[in-house]
Amino acid sequence: VQLVESGGGLVQPGGSLTLSCEISGSIFDNNAMGWYRQAPGKERELVATAVNTGPTNYADGVKGRFTISRDNGMNMVYLQMTSLKPEDTAVYYCNVRELFQGGSVYWGQGTQVTVSS
């Protein structure tokens, strides 16, 4: 299984970016796709997740600004980011977690998002 992120870059405060993650290979149908981020000197943290059955979950700091979506047929997951702040600067990682006991967890290589004027 491979996860490849794209869409990162440099954006001014208040701007928008959309991250994409293409997932190739076979994964269990019951799964959660998500985005995590890691800023310099900080631990990796959850940004948003979306379960195949519909429920989504967001970190408090991004609620109302970020939207996660997934295209199950295409095995893609997206993160629409609006009203970006300098504190959103981080490497963003795509993640897939198979939802059964002993299920695998897969990570992408990360894409840099920098919010700066």
C-alpha positions as CSV (number, residue, x, y, z in Angstrom):
1,V,0.0,0.0,0.0
2,Q,1.3,3.4,-1.0
3,L,0.0,6.8,0.0
4,V,1.2,9.9,-2.0
5,E,0.3,13.4,-0.9
6,S,0.3,16.5,-3.1
7,G,-0.9,20.1,-2.9
8,G,1.3,21.5,-0.3
9,G,3.1,24.8,-0.7
10,L,3.5,28.4,0.5
11,V,0.4,30.4,1.1
12,Q,-0.3,33.7,2.8
13,P,-2.2,34.0,6.0
14,G,-5.9,33.9,5.3
15,G,-5.3,31.9,2.1
16,S,-6.5,28.4,1.1
17,L,-4.9,25.1,0.0
18,T,-6.3,21.7,-0.9
19,L,-4.2,18.6,-0.1
20,S,-4.8,15.4,-2.0
21,C,-3.7,11.9,-1.1
22,E,-3.8,9.0,-3.6
23,I,-3.9,5.5,-2.1
24,S,-2.8,2.6,-4.1
25,G,-2.9,-1.1,-3.1
26,S,-5.4,-3.1,-1.3
27,I,-6.9,-1.9,2.0
28,F,-9.7,-3.3,4.1
29,D,-13.1,-1.7,3.1
30,N,-13.8,-0.7,6.7
31,N,-11.2,2.0,7.3
32,A,-10.5,5.5,8.4
33,M,-8.6,8.0,6.2
34,G,-7.1,11.0,7.8
35,W,-4.6,13.8,7.9
36,Y,-2.0,14.5,10.6
37,R,0.6,17.2,10.8
38,Q,3.9,17.8,12.5
39,A,5.3,21.2,13.1
40,P,9.1,21.7,13.8
41,G,9.9,20.7,17.4
42,K,6.4,19.3,18.0
43,E,4.8,15.9,18.0
44,R,2.6,14.7,15.1
45,E,-1.0,15.5,15.8
46,L,-4.4,14.6,14.4
47,V,-6.0,17.1,12.0
48,A,-9.0,15.3,10.6
49,T,-10.3,11.8,9.9
50,A,-13.1,10.4,7.9
51,V,-14.5,6.8,8.3
52,N,-15.8,5.0,5.2
53,T,-19.3,4.9,6.8
54,G,-19.4,8.7,7.0
55,P,-18.4,10.1,10.4
56,T,-15.7,12.8,10.4
57,N,-13.6,14.1,13.2
58,Y,-11.6,17.4,13.5
59,A,-9.0,18.8,15.8
60,D,-10.4,21.8,17.7
61,G,-8.0,24.2,16.1
62,V,-9.2,23.5,12.6
63,K,-12.9,23.1,13.0
64,G,-14.8,25.4,10.7
65,R,-11.7,26.0,8.6
66,F,-10.7,22.6,7.3
67,T,-12.8,20.0,5.5
68,I,-11.9,16.4,4.9
69,S,-13.5,14.4,2.1
70,R,-12.8,11.1,0.5
71,D,-13.6,9.4,-2.8
72,N,-13.9,5.8,-2.0
73,G,-14.1,4.7,-5.6
74,M,-10.9,6.5,-6.5
75,N,-9.2,5.8,-3.2
76,M,-8.5,9.4,-2.6
77,V,-8.7,11.6,0.4
78,Y,-8.6,15.4,0.4
79,L,-8.1,18.2,2.9
80,Q,-9.6,21.6,2.0
81,M,-7.9,24.2,4.2
82,T,-9.2,27.8,4.4
83,S,-8.4,30.8,6.5
84,L,-4.9,29.5,7.0
85,K,-2.9,30.7,9.9
86,P,0.9,30.7,10.5
87,E,0.4,28.1,13.2
88,D,-0.9,25.7,10.5
89,T,2.6,25.5,9.1
90,A,3.7,21.9,9.3
91,V,4.4,18.8,7.3
92,Y,1.0,17.2,6.6
93,Y,0.7,13.4,6.4
94,C,-2.0,11.2,4.9
95,N,-3.0,8.2,7.0
96,V,-5.1,5.1,6.5
97,R,-6.1,2.9,9.4
98,E,-7.9,-0.4,8.8
99,L,-10.7,-0.8,11.3
100,F,-10.4,-4.3,12.6
101,Q,-8.3,-5.8,15.4
102,G,-4.8,-6.1,14.1
103,G,-5.5,-3.9,11.1
104,S,-2.7,-2.1,9.5
105,V,-1.9,1.6,9.5
106,Y,-0.3,3.3,6.5
107,W,1.4,6.7,6.2
108,G,2.4,8.9,3.3
109,Q,5.7,10.7,3.1
110,G,4.2,14.1,3.9
111,T,3.8,17.4,2.2
112,Q,5.0,20.7,3.5
113,V,2.5,23.5,4.1
114,T,3.9,26.9,5.0
115,V,1.7,29.8,5.9
116,S,3.7,33.0,5.8
117,S,3.5,36.6,4.5
